[in-house]
Amino acid sequence: MGLIANLGWRAFGAVVKTAAGALCKYPGLDSEFHIQERLYGPWPVGPYLWLHGASLGECRMLVQFCRALKEDFSECPPLLVTSQKVEVVSFLRDSCEGLADVAIAPADVPSAMNEFVRCVQPLGLVLAENELWPGYLATMSRLSTRRSVALISGRYRRSLPFLDFSGMALACMQTPFDLGRFARASSGNVPSIVGGDWKLLNWAREGGKIGGSGNPDVDAVFLSFHQEESQALVNMAKKIVGEGKSAVLMPRRLSELETFRRVLREQGLPVVDYPAVQKGGVSLVGRFGLSHEILSRSRCAVVGGSFACRLGIHDFWEPLQMGVPTYVGPYAKGHEDAVALLCRERAVVRLGSASDFLNCVSPSVDRARIFLAGEKKKVLDSYLQVLNFIKGLK
């Protein structure tokens, strides 16, 4: 990191620490956001290989990666997985038991990073998707004379102009578009490849088979819809119900289930509770963990998070892996490039509006299979490169 950038990061860190210290005086805020823990720890005593992600989806991917490392690398060092999100840390503690240690991520300020490094003694750092924090990169660059940072399943739009890429050994980007933007930002100084979306890692390592239902009884499943998408959902559900077909709705948040029930009933749509499925009605799913079961019964899937511009699109790979024809809405926040590639190949069909549903060309399962075969190869090739990078850290 250059002198000016280093001074800037330290000055910014001082401001953040001062503000955080003031907020810590309010017990409710500290209890909710764990401000002191982010600044002062405690963090476990290493050395560890440090893995960091932000969202639930990213951290689920990191859990897959940890399992793969334990299976494929007999001398794998102890693993520490961090996230800034308190609710994700809770998920990780349940999911990583016996696999990796878990902690809240340090605040990206010099004092917190110094304490974190003193405790954790990171051998290397694996970042998920777009978690390119300036202090994380600068600290890892300072700790070692060799490059000790890898980015996996990378997505890249833009970053702060003073990021220090010198400690990065490898960047595995999701799409060619991400690769091009990252290469320009890093001046081509980081070895980079197109490595696909690592949400597919388990599937790829297990053979990459694509499922399918021999006798589907659900005509359409609406996957992970948000309350903000209620109007689009109603318009599509009316088409399904009007043709005497069955629909299943899986809300993104279970707390919104009763709101969806009320909205659907106000529109005159019959509603039942899953596992009941009714022709000419909408079945509501009241618990998580049933997506695989429901997709195995479905003729098509519509992916939520894509019918409101401020939302993030749900995992569109899941129905594709199940061999289910898949539709998305007008938006694909967070995964615009991958969705654009899928739509270009007609492996997924984009609905310009809810009124297009059932009136447009159908997604091609055969083209989805071809696309997924290419993604499988990218993911496995990039995983092997990251595995070799980690073996070289010891």
KAFEN-V417488 format. One record per residue. N is the residue number from 1. SS is DSSP state (@ for helix, = for strand, . for the rest). Layout:
# KAFEN-V417488
((N/SS) (N/SS))
This chain:
# KAFEN-V417488
((1/.) (2/.) (3/@) (4/@) (5/@) (6/@) (7/@) (8/@) (9/@) (10/@) (11/@) (12/@) (13/@) (14/@) (15/@) (16/@) (17/@) (18/@) (19/@) (20/@) (21/@) (22/@) (23/@) (24/.) (25/.) (26/.) (27/@) (28/@) (29/@) (30/@) (31/@) (32/@) (33/@) (34/.) (35/@) (36/@) (37/@) (38/@) (39/@) (40/@) (41/.) (42/.) (43/.) (44/.) (45/.) (46/.) (47/.) (48/=) (49/=) (50/=) (51/=) (52/=) (53/.) (54/.) (55/.) (56/@) (57/@) (58/@) (59/@) (60/@) (61/@) (62/@) (63/@) (64/@) (65/@) (66/@) (67/@) (68/@) (69/@) (70/@) (71/@) (72/@) (73/.) (74/.) (75/.) (76/.) (77/.) (78/.) (79/=) (80/=) (81/=) (82/=) (83/=) (84/.) (85/.) (86/@) (87/@) (88/@) (89/@) (90/@) (91/@) (92/@) (93/@) (94/@) (95/@) (96/.) (97/.) (98/.) (99/.) (100/.) (101/=) (102/=) (103/=) (104/=) (105/.) (106/.) (107/.) (108/.) (109/.) (110/@) (111/@) (112/@) (113/@) (114/@) (115/@) (116/@) (117/@) (118/@) (119/@) (120/@) (121/.) (122/=) (123/=) (124/=) (125/=) (126/=) (127/=) (128/=) (129/.) (130/.) (131/.) (132/.) (133/.) (134/@) (135/@) (136/@) (137/@) (138/@) (139/@) (140/@) (141/@) (142/@) (143/@) (144/.) (145/.) (146/.) (147/.) (148/.) (149/=) (150/=) (151/=) (152/=) (153/=) (154/=) (155/.) (156/.) (157/.) (158/.) (159/.) (160/.) (161/.) (162/.) (163/.) (164/.) (165/.) (166/.) (167/.) (168/=) (169/=) (170/=) (171/=) (172/=) (173/=) (174/.) (175/.) (176/@) (177/@) (178/@) (179/@) (180/@) (181/@) (182/@) (183/@) (184/@) (185/@) (186/.) (187/.) (188/.) (189/.) (190/.) (191/.) (192/=) (193/=) (194/=) (195/.) (196/.) (197/.) (198/@) (199/@) (200/@) (201/@) (202/@) (203/@) (204/@) (205/@) (206/.) (207/.) (208/.) (209/.) (210/.) (211/.) (212/.) (213/.) (214/.) (215/.) (216/.) (217/.) (218/=) (219/.) (220/=) (221/=) (222/=) (223/=) (224/=) (225/=) (226/.) (227/@) (228/@) (229/@) (230/@) (231/@) (232/@) (233/@) (234/@) (235/@) (236/@) (237/@) (238/@) (239/@) (240/@) (241/@) (242/@) (243/.) (244/.) (245/.) (246/=) (247/=) (248/=) (249/=) (250/=) (251/=) (252/.) (253/.) (254/@) (255/@) (256/@) (257/@) (258/@) (259/@) (260/@) (261/@) (262/@) (263/@) (264/@) (265/@) (266/@) (267/.) (268/.) (269/.) (270/.) (271/=) (272/=) (273/=) (274/.) (275/.) (276/.) (277/.) (278/.) (279/.) (280/.) (281/=) (282/=) (283/=) (284/=) (285/=) (286/.) (287/.) (288/.) (289/.) (290/.) (291/@) (292/@) (293/@) (294/@) (295/@) (296/.) (297/.) (298/=) (299/.) (300/=) (301/=) (302/=) (303/=) (304/.) (305/.) (306/.) (307/.) (308/.) (309/.) (310/.) (311/.) (312/.) (313/.) (314/.) (315/.) (316/.) (317/@) (318/@) (319/@) (320/@) (321/@) (322/.) (323/.) (324/.) (325/=) (326/=) (327/=) (328/=) (329/.) (330/.) (331/.) (332/.) (333/.) (334/.) (335/.) (336/@) (337/@) (338/@) (339/@) (340/@) (341/@) (342/@) (343/@) (344/@) (345/.) (346/.) (347/.) (348/.) (349/=) (350/=) (351/.) (352/.) (353/.) (354/@) (355/@) (356/@) (357/.) (358/.) (359/.) (360/.) (361/.) (362/.) (363/.) (364/.) (365/@) (366/@) (367/@) (368/@) (369/@) (370/@) (371/@) (372/@) (373/@) (374/@) (375/@) (376/@) (377/@) (378/@) (379/@) (380/@) (381/@) (382/@) (383/@) (384/@) (385/@) (386/@) (387/@) (388/@) (389/@) (390/@) (391/@) (392/.) (393/.) (394/.))
